Amino acid sequence: MALITGGALALGACGLADVRSPVPEFMRAKASEPPPLEPPPDVKLLLREKLDSVFTAASRPTAVQVSPPRPELRGTGWTACVKAELTSVTGKPLGMQTYRISISGGVISDRRHVEGDDTCMIESYEPI
């Protein structure tokens, strides 16, 4: 009886093998399909309506430019690069500053100041 129970448990565990298991292909669990990609957002319209989600009003952004949206490497959202001439709170010009924005569900969900090795430095830009 113990031998039959042990064999049943061993064979039953084969059905739980995941995609990376060292078991034959037919015994592996199927990989789930990635979620569908959202349609590309109208980044220019988003920025015209919600420029304050990227730049503070005190920075007085001028000459705002945006790159085309690109699909996120992980996830279903989009990213784009935005640059503008900014002013510090003390009134000194900061020059052209570039940010990478994340767009999910048609909303700007995150922004990050880009560093020198970011792909935003080689993007093409259009004024909004």
N, CA, C and O atoms as CSV, one atom per row, in Angstrom:
chain,resi,resn,atom,element,x,y,z
A,1,MET,N,N,0.820,-1.186,0.000
A,1,MET,CA,C,0.000,0.000,0.000
A,1,MET,C,C,0.873,1.262,0.000
A,1,MET,O,O,0.585,2.223,-0.713
A,2,ALA,N,N,1.951,1.249,0.814
A,2,ALA,CA,C,2.863,2.397,0.879
A,2,ALA,C,C,3.544,2.612,-0.464
A,2,ALA,O,O,3.761,3.753,-0.870
A,3,LEU,N,N,3.885,1.523,-1.164
A,3,LEU,CA,C,4.538,1.611,-2.459
A,3,LEU,C,C,3.604,2.232,-3.498
A,3,LEU,O,O,4.035,3.058,-4.304
A,4,ILE,N,N,2.359,1.851,-3.485
A,4,ILE,CA,C,1.378,2.397,-4.426
A,4,ILE,C,C,1.143,3.883,-4.138
A,4,ILE,O,O,1.068,4.683,-5.071
A,5,THR,N,N,1.028,4.258,-2.882
A,5,THR,CA,C,0.826,5.662,-2.509
A,5,THR,C,C,2.031,6.504,-2.916
A,5,THR,O,O,1.872,7.601,-3.451
A,6,GLY,N,N,3.225,5.995,-2.666
A,6,GLY,CA,C,4.446,6.726,-3.045
A,6,GLY,C,C,4.542,6.899,-4.547
A,6,GLY,O,O,4.925,7.971,-5.016
A,7,GLY,N,N,4.210,5.888,-5.303
A,7,GLY,CA,C,4.238,5.976,-6.764
A,7,GLY,C,C,3.217,6.978,-7.281
A,7,GLY,O,O,3.501,7.738,-8.207
A,8,ALA,N,N,2.025,6.981,-6.682
A,8,ALA,CA,C,0.979,7.922,-7.098
A,8,ALA,C,C,1.402,9.360,-6.822
A,8,ALA,O,O,1.154,10.243,-7.643
A,9,LEU,N,N,2.034,9.604,-5.686
A,9,LEU,CA,C,2.506,10.941,-5.370
A,9,LEU,C,C,3.603,11.391,-6.327
A,9,LEU,O,O,3.613,12.539,-6.771
A,10,ALA,N,N,4.523,10.488,-6.641
A,10,ALA,CA,C,5.614,10.824,-7.561
A,10,ALA,C,C,5.072,11.150,-8.948
A,10,ALA,O,O,5.508,12.122,-9.566
A,11,LEU,N,N,4.140,10.363,-9.441
A,11,LEU,CA,C,3.572,10.628,-10.760
A,11,LEU,C,C,2.676,11.858,-10.762
A,11,LEU,O,O,2.614,12.572,-11.763
A,12,GLY,N,N,1.994,12.113,-9.676
A,12,GLY,CA,C,1.134,13.294,-9.575
A,12,GLY,C,C,1.936,14.578,-9.580
A,12,GLY,O,O,1.465,15.598,-10.083
A,13,ALA,N,N,3.137,14.548,-9.031
A,13,ALA,CA,C,3.980,15.746,-8.991
A,13,ALA,C,C,4.471,16.122,-10.373
A,13,ALA,O,O,4.832,17.279,-10.589
A,14,CYS,N,N,4.501,15.200,-11.316
A,14,CYS,CA,C,4.954,15.503,-12.673
A,14,CYS,C,C,4.044,16.532,-13.343
A,14,CYS,O,O,4.506,17.309,-14.179
A,15,GLY,N,N,2.785,16.547,-12.996
A,15,GLY,CA,C,1.856,17.499,-13.581
A,15,GLY,C,C,2.084,18.915,-13.107
A,15,GLY,O,O,1.541,19.850,-13.694
A,16,LEU,N,N,2.864,19.101,-12.070
A,16,LEU,CA,C,3.121,20.426,-11.527
A,16,LEU,C,C,4.430,21.026,-12.017
A,16,LEU,O,O,4.824,22.096,-11.551
A,17,ALA,N,N,5.113,20.364,-12.946
A,17,ALA,CA,C,6.395,20.858,-13.446
A,17,ALA,C,C,6.179,22.160,-14.204
A,17,ALA,O,O,5.258,22.266,-15.013
A,18,ASP,N,N,7.020,23.142,-13.946
A,18,ASP,CA,C,6.865,24.413,-14.645
A,18,ASP,C,C,7.687,24.426,-15.927
A,18,ASP,O,O,8.281,23.415,-16.303
A,19,VAL,N,N,7.718,25.559,-16.585
A,19,VAL,CA,C,8.325,25.685,-17.901
A,19,VAL,C,C,9.829,25.415,-17.876
A,19,VAL,O,O,10.379,24.945,-18.872
A,20,ARG,N,N,10.500,25.699,-16.768
A,20,ARG,CA,C,11.947,25.547,-16.687
A,20,ARG,C,C,12.386,24.220,-16.080
A,20,ARG,O,O,13.577,24.033,-15.834
A,21,SER,N,N,11.485,23.317,-15.838
A,21,SER,CA,C,11.812,22.031,-15.212
A,21,SER,C,C,12.592,21.135,-16.161
A,21,SER,O,O,12.419,21.213,-17.378
A,22,PRO,N,N,13.448,20.288,-15.611
A,22,PRO,CA,C,14.208,19.366,-16.457
A,22,PRO,C,C,13.418,18.094,-16.782
A,22,PRO,O,O,13.982,17.000,-16.779
A,23,VAL,N,N,12.144,18.227,-17.055
A,23,VAL,CA,C,11.310,17.087,-17.421
A,23,VAL,C,C,10.966,17.219,-18.902
A,23,VAL,O,O,11.107,18.305,-19.465
A,24,PRO,N,N,10.524,16.152,-19.538
A,24,PRO,CA,C,10.173,16.237,-20.961
A,24,PRO,C,C,9.120,17.314,-21.229
A,24,PRO,O,O,8.308,17.637,-20.363
A,25,GLU,N,N,9.150,17.851,-22.424
A,25,GLU,CA,C,8.275,18.955,-22.832
A,25,GLU,C,C,6.799,18.690,-22.568
A,25,GLU,O,O,6.094,19.578,-22.088
A,26,PHE,N,N,6.321,17.496,-22.867
A,26,PHE,CA,C,4.890,17.212,-22.714
A,26,PHE,C,C,4.443,17.214,-21.254
A,26,PHE,O,O,3.244,17.292,-20.984
A,27,MET,N,N,5.382,17.130,-20.301
A,27,MET,CA,C,5.027,17.108,-18.885
A,27,MET,C,C,5.081,18.500,-18.249
A,27,MET,O,O,4.669,18.663,-17.101
A,28,ARG,N,N,5.575,19.493,-18.967
A,28,ARG,CA,C,5.722,20.840,-18.416
A,28,ARG,C,C,4.419,21.618,-18.474
A,28,ARG,O,O,3.586,21.412,-19.356
A,29,ALA,N,N,4.267,22.515,-17.513
A,29,ALA,CA,C,3.117,23.422,-17.530
A,29,ALA,C,C,3.319,24.426,-18.664
A,29,ALA,O,O,4.449,24.819,-18.951
A,30,LYS,N,N,2.261,24.829,-19.289
A,30,LYS,CA,C,2.345,25.781,-20.391
A,30,LYS,C,C,2.592,27.181,-19.851
A,30,LYS,O,O,2.024,27.578,-18.834
A,31,ALA,N,N,3.448,27.923,-20.545
A,31,ALA,CA,C,3.727,29.314,-20.172
A,31,ALA,C,C,2.482,30.146,-20.436
A,31,ALA,O,O,1.795,29.951,-21.438
A,32,SER,N,N,2.199,31.065,-19.540
A,32,SER,CA,C,1.027,31.912,-19.729
A,32,SER,C,C,1.329,32.968,-20.789
A,32,SER,O,O,2.472,33.397,-20.952
A,33,GLU,N,N,0.304,33.371,-21.491
A,33,GLU,CA,C,0.441,34.386,-22.531
A,33,GLU,C,C,0.658,35.751,-21.868
A,33,GLU,O,O,0.018,36.051,-20.860
A,34,PRO,N,N,1.553,36.583,-22.420
A,34,PRO,CA,C,1.729,37.914,-21.848
A,34,PRO,C,C,0.465,38.744,-22.079
A,34,PRO,O,O,-0.243,38.537,-23.064
A,35,PRO,N,N,0.183,39.682,-21.172
A,35,PRO,CA,C,-1.006,40.516,-21.369
A,35,PRO,C,C,-0.847,41.363,-22.628
A,35,PRO,O,O,0.273,41.707,-23.004
A,36,PRO,N,N,-1.951,41.698,-23.279
A,36,PRO,CA,C,-1.854,42.485,-24.517
A,36,PRO,C,C,-1.350,43.898,-24.239
A,36,PRO,O,O,-1.616,44.469,-23.181
A,37,LEU,N,N,-0.627,44.446,-25.194
A,37,LEU,CA,C,-0.070,45.792,-25.093
A,37,LEU,C,C,-1.185,46.822,-25.259
A,37,LEU,O,O,-2.071,46.660,-26.097
A,38,GLU,N,N,-1.134,47.868,-24.465
A,38,GLU,CA,C,-2.100,48.951,-24.595
A,38,GLU,C,C,-1.879,49.645,-25.941
A,38,GLU,O,O,-0.776,49.589,-26.484
A,39,PRO,N,N,-2.907,50.297,-26.485
A,39,PRO,CA,C,-2.683,51.065,-27.712
A,39,PRO,C,C,-1.753,52.247,-27.418
A,39,PRO,O,O,-1.747,52.747,-26.294
A,40,PRO,N,N,-0.972,52.701,-28.393
A,40,PRO,CA,C,-0.038,53.805,-28.137
A,40,PRO,C,C,-0.777,55.069,-27.722
A,40,PRO,O,O,-1.791,55.423,-28.324
A,41,PRO,N,N,-0.280,55.744,-26.703
A,41,PRO,CA,C,-0.954,56.957,-26.229
A,41,PRO,C,C,-0.593,58.174,-27.084
A,41,PRO,O,O,0.438,58.184,-27.756
A,42,ASP,N,N,-1.438,59.183,-27.051
A,42,ASP,CA,C,-1.142,60.470,-27.687
A,42,ASP,C,C,-0.381,61.300,-26.652
A,42,ASP,O,O,-0.982,62.018,-25.852
A,43,VAL,N,N,0.941,61.192,-26.682
A,43,VAL,CA,C,1.775,61.812,-25.656
A,43,VAL,C,C,1.663,63.329,-25.707
A,43,VAL,O,O,1.661,63.980,-24.662
A,44,LYS,N,N,1.572,63.897,-26.890
A,44,LYS,CA,C,1.454,65.357,-27.011
A,44,LYS,C,C,0.198,65.856,-26.300
A,44,LYS,O,O,0.244,66.837,-25.558
A,45,LEU,N,N,-0.919,65.176,-26.531
A,45,LEU,CA,C,-2.172,65.568,-25.883
A,45,LEU,C,C,-2.075,65.404,-24.365
A,45,LEU,O,O,-2.511,66.281,-23.620
A,46,LEU,N,N,-1.508,64.289,-23.906
A,46,LEU,CA,C,-1.335,64.083,-22.458
A,46,LEU,C,C,-0.536,65.206,-21.831
A,46,LEU,O,O,-0.893,65.701,-20.762
A,47,LEU,N,N,0.548,65.617,-22.487
A,47,LEU,CA,C,1.390,66.679,-21.935
A,47,LEU,C,C,0.697,68.034,-21.987
A,47,LEU,O,O,0.837,68.837,-21.065
A,48,ARG,N,N,-0.047,68.296,-23.055
A,48,ARG,CA,C,-0.781,69.570,-23.106
A,48,ARG,C,C,-1.780,69.669,-21.966
A,48,ARG,O,O,-1.951,70.735,-21.376
A,49,GLU,N,N,-2.440,68.560,-21.655
A,49,GLU,CA,C,-3.460,68.568,-20.604
A,49,GLU,C,C,-2.866,68.469,-19.202
A,49,GLU,O,O,-3.421,69.047,-18.267
A,50,LYS,N,N,-1.758,67.756,-19.027
A,50,LYS,CA,C,-1.194,67.501,-17.694
A,50,LYS,C,C,0.309,67.755,-17.656
A,50,LYS,O,O,1.064,66.898,-17.198
A,51,LEU,N,N,0.752,68.910,-18.125
A,51,LEU,CA,C,2.178,69.231,-18.100
A,51,LEU,C,C,2.711,69.270,-16.674
A,51,LEU,O,O,3.891,69.011,-16.439
A,52,ASP,N,N,1.833,69.595,-15.715
A,52,ASP,CA,C,2.261,69.652,-14.307
A,52,ASP,C,C,2.554,68.271,-13.721
A,52,ASP,O,O,3.093,68.182,-12.617
A,53,SER,N,N,2.213,67.195,-14.431
A,53,SER,CA,C,2.573,65.860,-13.944
A,53,SER,C,C,4.030,65.526,-14.266
A,53,SER,O,O,4.562,64.533,-13.770
A,54,VAL,N,N,4.674,66.349,-15.090
A,54,VAL,CA,C,6.082,66.160,-15.423
A,54,VAL,C,C,6.925,67.296,-14.849
A,54,VAL,O,O,7.969,67.052,-14.244
A,55,PHE,N,N,6.480,68.524,-15.034
A,55,PHE,CA,C,7.230,69.697,-14.571
A,55,PHE,C,C,6.388,70.492,-13.573
A,55,PHE,O,O,5.173,70.602,-13.736
A,56,THR,N,N,7.020,71.039,-12.554
A,56,THR,CA,C,6.301,71.900,-11.621
A,56,THR,C,C,6.040,73.253,-12.281
A,56,THR,O,O,6.802,73.682,-13.148
A,57,ALA,N,N,4.985,73.907,-11.879
A,57,ALA,CA,C,4.651,75.212,-12.447
A,57,ALA,C,C,5.746,76.226,-12.153
A,57,ALA,O,O,5.996,77.122,-12.960
A,58,ALA,N,N,6.403,76.091,-10.997
A,58,ALA,CA,C,7.466,77.026,-10.618
A,58,ALA,C,C,8.675,76.937,-11.543
A,58,ALA,O,O,9.450,77.889,-11.630
A,59,SER,N,N,8.849,75.824,-12.228
A,59,SER,CA,C,10.000,75.676,-13.126
A,59,SER,C,C,9.770,76.358,-14.478
A,59,SER,O,O,10.689,76.447,-15.292
A,60,ARG,N,N,8.556,76.834,-14.714
A,60,ARG,CA,C,8.175,77.537,-15.937
A,60,ARG,C,C,8.749,76.878,-17.196
A,60,ARG,O,O,9.611,77.453,-17.859
A,61,PRO,N,N,8.272,75.675,-17.523
A,61,PRO,CA,C,8.806,74.977,-18.697
A,61,PRO,C,C,8.470,75.693,-20.005
A,61,PRO,O,O,7.333,76.114,-20.220
A,62,THR,N,N,9.466,75.823,-20.870
A,62,THR,CA,C,9.278,76.388,-22.209
A,62,THR,C,C,9.958,75.461,-23.204
A,62,THR,O,O,10.770,74.616,-22.829
A,63,ALA,N,N,9.619,75.628,-24.472
A,63,ALA,CA,C,10.181,74.812,-25.557
A,63,ALA,C,C,10.072,73.320,-25.241
A,63,ALA,O,O,11.033,72.567,-25.400
A,64,VAL,N,N,8.886,72.908,-24.792
A,64,VAL,CA,C,8.660,71.510,-24.419
A,64,VAL,C,C,8.624,70.646,-25.688
A,64,VAL,O,O,7.939,70.968,-26.658
A,65,GLN,N,N,9.381,69.539,-25.651
A,65,GLN,CA,C,9.458,68.613,-26.772
A,65,GLN,C,C,9.270,67.195,-26.266
A,65,GLN,O,O,9.579,66.894,-25.114
A,66,VAL,N,N,8.760,66.322,-27.131
A,66,VAL,CA,C,8.477,64.944,-26.729
A,66,VAL,C,C,8.939,63.971,-27.827
A,66,VAL,O,O,8.910,64.289,-29.016
A,67,SER,N,N,9.358,62.796,-27.397
A,67,SER,CA,C,9.741,61.733,-28.330
A,67,SER,C,C,8.525,60.843,-28.597
A,67,SER,O,O,7.542,60.906,-27.859
A,68,PRO,N,N,8.582,60.024,-29.634
A,68,PRO,CA,C,7.482,59.073,-29.860
A,68,PRO,C,C,7.418,58.060,-28.715
A,68,PRO,O,O,8.447,57.739,-28.121
A,69,PRO,N,N,6.219,57.552,-28.397
A,69,PRO,CA,C,6.112,56.552,-27.327
A,69,PRO,C,C,6.719,55.222,-27.747
A,69,PRO,O,O,6.642,54.827,-28.911
A,70,ARG,N,N,7.325,54.536,-26.779
A,70,ARG,CA,C,7.919,53.213,-27.002
A,70,ARG,C,C,7.301,52.249,-25.993
A,70,ARG,O,O,7.050,52.637,-24.852
A,71,PRO,N,N,7.050,50.997,-26.390
A,71,PRO,CA,C,6.513,50.023,-25.426
A,71,PRO,C,C,7.510,49.774,-24.294
A,71,PRO,O,O,8.717,49.711,-24.527
A,72,GLU,N,N,7.001,49.632,-23.071
A,72,GLU,CA,C,7.864,49.301,-21.938
A,72,GLU,C,C,8.458,47.914,-22.149
A,72,GLU,O,O,7.825,47.041,-22.743
A,73,LEU,N,N,9.669,47.721,-21.661
A,73,LEU,CA,C,10.299,46.415,-21.784
A,73,LEU,C,C,9.567,45.375,-20.957
A,73,LEU,O,O,9.448,44.221,-21.368
A,74,ARG,N,N,9.080,45.773,-19.804
A,74,ARG,CA,C,8.311,44.874,-18.929
A,74,ARG,C,C,6.975,45.542,-18.643
A,74,ARG,O,O,6.925,46.645,-18.098
A,75,GLY,N,N,5.920,44.883,-19.003
A,75,GLY,CA,C,4.600,45.445,-18.732
A,75,GLY,C,C,3.853,45.777,-20.000
A,75,GLY,O,O,4.296,45.459,-21.104
A,76,THR,N,N,2.720,46.419,-19.830
A,76,THR,CA,C,1.856,46.726,-20.965
A,76,THR,C,C,1.783,48.212,-21.254
A,76,THR,O,O,1.035,48.629,-22.139
A,77,GLY,N,N,2.536,49.013,-20.536
A,77,GLY,CA,C,2.501,50.459,-20.710
A,77,GLY,C,C,3.484,50.958,-21.749
A,77,GLY,O,O,4.039,50.181,-22.527
A,78,TRP,N,N,3.690,52.259,-21.749
A,78,TRP,CA,C,4.543,52.931,-22.721
A,78,TRP,C,C,5.494,53.879,-21.994
A,78,TRP,O,O,5.232,54.293,-20.864
A,79,THR,N,N,6.588,54.213,-22.648
A,79,THR,CA,C,7.497,55.244,-22.140
A,79,THR,C,C,7.737,56.252,-23.254
A,79,THR,O,O,7.607,55.938,-24.437
A,80,ALA,N,N,8.087,57.459,-22.855
A,80,ALA,CA,C,8.451,58.513,-23.799
A,80,ALA,C,C,9.433,59.436,-23.084
A,80,ALA,O,O,9.542,59.420,-21.858
A,81,CYS,N,N,10.131,60.225,-23.860
A,81,CYS,CA,C,11.078,61.177,-23.294
A,81,CYS,C,C,10.539,62.585,-23.524
A,81,CYS,O,O,9.988,62.885,-24.583
A,82,VAL,N,N,10.701,63.437,-22.528
A,82,VAL,CA,C,10.217,64.808,-22.593
A,82,VAL,C,C,11.358,65.718,-22.176
A,82,VAL,O,O,12.045,65.460,-21.188
A,83,LYS,N,N,11.553,66.791,-22.941
A,83,LYS,CA,C,12.576,67.750,-22.533
A,83,LYS,C,C,12.030,69.160,-22.667
A,83,LYS,O,O,11.164,69.438,-23.496
A,84,ALA,N,N,12.564,70.050,-21.823
A,84,ALA,CA,C,12.112,71.437,-21.812
A,84,ALA,C,C,13.180,72.319,-21.181
A,84,ALA,O,O,14.030,71.856,-20.421
A,85,GLU,N,N,13.110,73.596,-21.516
A,85,GLU,CA,C,13.952,74.599,-20.853
A,85,GLU,C,C,13.277,74.919,-19.529
A,85,GLU,O,O,12.099,75.273,-19.499
A,86,LEU,N,N,14.028,74.794,-18.424
A,86,LEU,CA,C,13.457,75.008,-17.094
A,86,LEU,C,C,14.193,76.128,-16.358
A,86,LEU,O,O,15.325,76.484,-16.684
A,87,THR,N,N,13.505,76.661,-15.358
A,87,THR,CA,C,14.054,77.697,-14.489
A,87,THR,C,C,14.001,77.193,-13.059
A,87,THR,O,O,13.025,76.555,-12.662
A,88,SER,N,N,15.038,77.472,-12.279
A,88,SER,CA,C,15.042,77.050,-10.874
A,88,SER,C,C,14.107,77.932,-10.064
A,88,SER,O,O,13.636,78.958,-10.555
A,89,VAL,N,N,13.839,77.541,-8.835
A,89,VAL,CA,C,12.962,78.325,-7.961
A,89,VAL,C,C,13.554,79.696,-7.640
A,89,VAL,O,O,12.817,80.623,-7.303
A,90,THR,N,N,14.856,79.831,-7.739
A,90,THR,CA,C,15.489,81.127,-7.488
A,90,THR,C,C,15.494,82.006,-8.724
A,90,THR,O,O,15.930,83.156,-8.662
A,91,GLY,N,N,15.008,81.477,-9.864
A,91,GLY,CA,C,14.925,82.262,-11.086
A,91,GLY,C,C,16.079,82.065,-12.047
A,91,GLY,O,O,16.086,82.651,-13.129
A,92,LYS,N,N,17.061,81.247,-11.673
A,92,LYS,CA,C,18.195,80.990,-12.568
A,92,LYS,C,C,17.802,79.941,-13.609
A,92,LYS,O,O,17.122,78.967,-13.287
A,93,PRO,N,N,18.230,80.141,-14.853
A,93,PRO,CA,C,17.925,79.134,-15.884
A,93,PRO,C,C,18.666,77.822,-15.608
A,93,PRO,O,O,19.858,77.825,-15.305
A,94,LEU,N,N,17.948,76.706,-15.717
A,94,LEU,CA,C,18.548,75.382,-15.547
A,94,LEU,C,C,18.962,74.780,-16.883
A,94,LEU,O,O,19.687,73.786,-16.918
A,95,GLY,N,N,18.508,75.374,-17.978
A,95,GLY,CA,C,18.810,74.835,-19.298
A,95,GLY,C,C,17.841,73.725,-19.667
A,95,GLY,O,O,16.810,73.531,-19.024
A,96,MET,N,N,18.200,73.009,-20.712
A,96,MET,CA,C,17.351,71.923,-21.206
A,96,MET,C,C,17.479,70.723,-20.267
A,96,MET,O,O,18.580,70.222,-20.035
A,97,GLN,N,N,16.347,70.268,-19.731
A,97,GLN,CA,C,16.297,69.108,-18.839
A,97,GLN,C,C,15.444,68.033,-19.506
A,97,GLN,O,O,14.423,68.336,-20.124
A,98,THR,N,N,15.872,66.763,-19.377
A,98,THR,CA,C,15.177,65.658,-20.030
A,98,THR,C,C,14.672,64.670,-18.988
A,98,THR,O,O,15.376,64.333,-18.036
A,99,TYR,N,N,13.441,64.214,-19.186
A,99,TYR,CA,C,12.803,63.248,-18.293
A,99,TYR,C,C,12.237,62.099,-19.108
A,99,TYR,O,O,11.782,62.287,-20.237
A,100,ARG,N,N,12.269,60.907,-18.527
A,100,ARG,CA,C,11.591,59.738,-19.104
A,100,ARG,C,C,10.289,59.585,-18.338
A,100,ARG,O,O,10.280,59.535,-17.108
A,101,ILE,N,N,9.184,59.510,-19.082
A,101,ILE,CA,C,7.883,59.344,-18.433
A,101,ILE,C,C,7.346,57.948,-18.734
A,101,ILE,O,O,7.609,57.386,-19.797
A,102,SER,N,N,6.595,57.401,-17.793
A,102,SER,CA,C,5.902,56.126,-17.957
A,102,SER,C,C,4.421,56.416,-18.068
A,102,SER,O,O,3.868,57.191,-17.288
A,103,ILE,N,N,3.780,55.785,-19.046
A,103,ILE,CA,C,2.358,56.006,-19.290
A,103,ILE,C,C,1.651,54.658,-19.189
A,103,ILE,O,O,1.996,53.705,-19.887
A,104,SER,N,N,0.664,54.600,-18.313
A,104,SER,CA,C,-0.094,53.373,-18.121
A,104,SER,C,C,-1.574,53.726,-18.017
A,104,SER,O,O,-1.956,54.582,-17.220
A,105,GLY,N,N,-2.385,53.085,-18.801
A,105,GLY,CA,C,-3.813,53.361,-18.772
A,105,GLY,C,C,-4.154,54.764,-19.224
A,105,GLY,O,O,-5.154,55.330,-18.781
A,106,GLY,N,N,-3.331,55.344,-20.110
A,106,GLY,CA,C,-3.584,56.693,-20.609
A,106,GLY,C,C,-3.244,57.786,-19.626
A,106,GLY,O,O,-3.656,58.931,-19.812
A,107,VAL,N,N,-2.488,57.456,-18.563
A,107,VAL,CA,C,-2.123,58.432,-17.531
A,107,VAL,C,C,-0.611,58.391,-17.323
A,107,VAL,O,O,-0.008,57.317,-17.324
A,108,ILE,N,N,-0.005,59.556,-17.145
A,108,ILE,CA,C,1.419,59.614,-16.832
A,108,ILE,C,C,1.579,59.158,-15.391
A,108,ILE,O,O,1.146,59.837,-14.460
A,109,SER,N,N,2.206,57.998,-15.219
A,109,SER,CA,C,2.278,57.397,-13.891
A,109,SER,C,C,3.611,57.622,-13.191
A,109,SER,O,O,3.695,57.483,-11.971
A,110,ASP,N,N,4.660,57.970,-13.948
A,110,ASP,CA,C,5.975,58.154,-13.329
A,110,ASP,C,C,6.823,59.033,-14.229
A,110,ASP,O,O,6.621,59.081,-15.443
A,111,ARG,N,N,7.777,59.729,-13.621
A,111,ARG,CA,C,8.755,60.496,-14.390
A,111,ARG,C,C,10.093,60.393,-13.694
A,111,ARG,O,O,10.168,60.379,-12.465
A,112,ARG,N,N,11.143,60.321,-14.481
A,112,ARG,CA,C,12.496,60.220,-13.928
A,112,ARG,C,C,13.435,61.083,-14.742
A,112,ARG,O,O,13.383,61.097,-15.972
A,113,HIS,N,N,14.290,61.799,-14.043
A,113,HIS,CA,C,15.317,62.593,-14.712
A,113,HIS,C,C,16.305,61.630,-15.348
A,113,HIS,O,O,16.730,60.675,-14.698
A,114,VAL,N,N,16.680,61.854,-16.599
A,114,VAL,CA,C,17.558,60.906,-17.293
A,114,VAL,C,C,19.021,61.239,-17.051
A,114,VAL,O,O,19.393,62.390,-16.819
A,115,GLU,N,N,19.834,60.201,-17.113
A,115,GLU,CA,C,21.283,60.325,-16.977
A,115,GLU,C,C,21.897,60.332,-18.380
A,115,GLU,O,O,21.189,60.154,-19.371
A,116,GLY,N,N,23.187,60.533,-18.458
A,116,GLY,CA,C,23.885,60.653,-19.733
A,116,GLY,C,C,23.852,59.434,-20.616
A,116,GLY,O,O,23.954,59.569,-21.836
A,117,ASP,N,N,23.711,58.235,-20.049
A,117,ASP,CA,C,23.725,57.017,-20.863
A,117,ASP,C,C,22.323,56.531,-21.231
A,117,ASP,O,O,22.181,55.421,-21.744
A,118,ASP,N,N,21.308,57.316,-20.989
A,118,ASP,CA,C,19.929,56.937,-21.288
A,118,ASP,C,C,19.656,57.050,-22.786
A,118,ASP,O,O,20.267,57.870,-23.471
A,119,THR,N,N,18.746,56.233,-23.287
A,119,THR,CA,C,18.396,56.274,-24.711
A,119,THR,C,C,17.641,57.546,-25.093
A,119,THR,O,O,17.477,57.826,-26.281
A,120,CYS,N,N,17.183,58.314,-24.120
A,120,CYS,CA,C,16.503,59.574,-24.423
A,120,CYS,C,C,17.445,60.553,-25.132
A,120,CYS,O,O,16.991,61.455,-25.836
A,121,MET,N,N,18.739,60.374,-24.947
A,121,MET,CA,C,19.700,61.294,-25.554
A,121,MET,C,C,19.778,61.116,-27.078
A,121,MET,O,O,20.241,62.017,-27.778
A,122,ILE,N,N,19.333,59.973,-27.593
A,122,ILE,CA,C,19.413,59.746,-29.039
A,122,ILE,C,C,18.028,59.713,-29.705
A,122,ILE,O,O,17.925,59.407,-30.893
A,123,GLU,N,N,16.978,60.021,-28.958
A,123,GLU,CA,C,15.622,60.033,-29.503
A,123,GLU,C,C,15.415,61.259,-30.409
A,123,GLU,O,O,16.135,62.252,-30.307
A,124,SER,N,N,14.433,61.164,-31.279
A,124,SER,CA,C,14.012,62.329,-32.063
A,124,SER,C,C,12.842,62.993,-31.325
A,124,SER,O,O,12.003,62.301,-30.748
A,125,TYR,N,N,12.785,64.296,-31.342
A,125,TYR,CA,C,11.785,65.045,-30.570
A,125,TYR,C,C,10.960,65.940,-31.480
A,125,TYR,O,O,11.417,66.401,-32.526
A,126,GLU,N,N,9.725,66.168,-31.042
A,126,GLU,CA,C,8.820,67.109,-31.718
A,126,GLU,C,C,8.246,68.050,-30.667
A,126,GLU,O,O,7.995,67.627,-29.539
A,127,PRO,N,N,8.035,69.311,-31.012
A,127,PRO,CA,C,7.402,70.224,-30.045
A,127,PRO,C,C,5.952,69.837,-29.823
A,127,PRO,O,O,5.300,69.281,-30.706
A,128,ILE,N,N,5.446,70.146,-28.606
A,128,ILE,CA,C,4.040,69.799,-28.342
A,128,ILE,C,C,3.121,70.923,-28.733
A,128,ILE,O,O,1.905,70.807,-28.582
